[in-house]
Amino acid sequence: MPTAFILPRTSDHALAQLVPDKAMTNPLSGILGLVKKEIDVKRGLGIGGTCLRLLSVVWHAGQHREVVRAISGSHTKGLLNTYSRVVYRYTLPYLSMKFDRLQRQQMLVGHCDFVNRALHASFFQRVLSDAMPIWQREFEGRGFSISVGGPCLHREGDLTLVFKMDGCPLYRMAFSVVKAPLLNVDAGSSSHVLYVGQVQGYADRFAQMRQATRLCRDVAPADLLMAGMAGLAGALGITMVAGVGVEDSLSYPSLVELNTTTSYGDFWKKFQGMRAQGGHYLLALPLAEKPISLIKANHRGRTLAKRELKRSISEEAESVMRPLVL
């Protein structure tokens, strides 16, 4: 099994500090409320940086109103009930360390606009209630699933694909729908790209990951998630995935500490991802596979079984998502 990308567990408390509802109509009131929450949470640590960040919101009030407007859209407004501070996530590193403040603001707005315009309301309702499976299967008495969840706590994506065994989350892939021009790429027939900012396992679950890999025809959880991602993209008419470079990952310090940085780059290259000028990798869809003729004869049966599983995941994910696309 390839080296897993692991992050320590993070409490939902860090993201779920609520700002009063009037923040949606009165940005200044919301900002003052957020400052108070930050002070209560951090108890005097990093407050100077927080205040400077929020002053920038006041200075760029027009941009912030665009973010509030986008997240308050008909489908994504449910986010505000659970993750009210999501309207401020663009003021911190978001998706990649390479993106500046304006890019982050445009990406967050673009993602929310896409979800509100392109998907049925029930999609986000199911996402927020943790009831959006896109693939389910049973192997040797164990239940496996891939589902779509809400925002990544580390700001590495606004949606999260989660791989579970018997309901226990083992691996996650956080991503956002990003306008292709913001990455300076030609996405072909689509104007959007799926930008993956995190591919990581849950801490202290190595044994379960190894077992899941063995039961799922020796296909690693990260590869199963990529198959699910390809299916989502197919339903949305998106033909390109972008993956953050390890040096630009928001999780880079943790990856260095765990000595897994080389595996991050190798993961994208496995799908023939090409390094782009912005530091991320670009992967064309459908995902590339090595010609079967180049696989050793005694490994071809096993390889074909793996590919069949990944293909079935992509097809099921696409069939589940397609009715939810407007």
Secondary structure as UniProt FT lines:
FT   STRAND          6..7
FT   HELIX           12..14
FT   HELIX           21..24
FT   HELIX           27..42
FT   TURN            43..44
FT   HELIX           47..59
FT   HELIX           61..71
FT   TURN            74..75
FT   HELIX           76..78
FT   HELIX           79..82
FT   HELIX           84..91
FT   TURN            97..98
FT   HELIX           101..118
FT   HELIX           121..128
FT   TURN            129..130
FT   STRAND          133..139
FT   TURN            140..141
FT   STRAND          142..149
FT   TURN            153..154
FT   STRAND          159..165
FT   TURN            166..167
FT   STRAND          168..179
FT   HELIX           180..183
FT   TURN            188..189
FT   STRAND          192..202
FT   TURN            203..204
FT   HELIX           206..215
FT   TURN            216..218
FT   HELIX           221..236
FT   STRAND          240..243
FT   HELIX           246..248
FT   TURN            250..251
FT   HELIX           252..257
FT   TURN            258..259
FT   HELIX           261..270
FT   TURN            271..272
FT   STRAND          274..275
FT   TURN            277..278
FT   STRAND          281..284
FT   HELIX           292..294
FT   HELIX           297..299
FT   HELIX           300..321
FT   HELIX           322..324
//
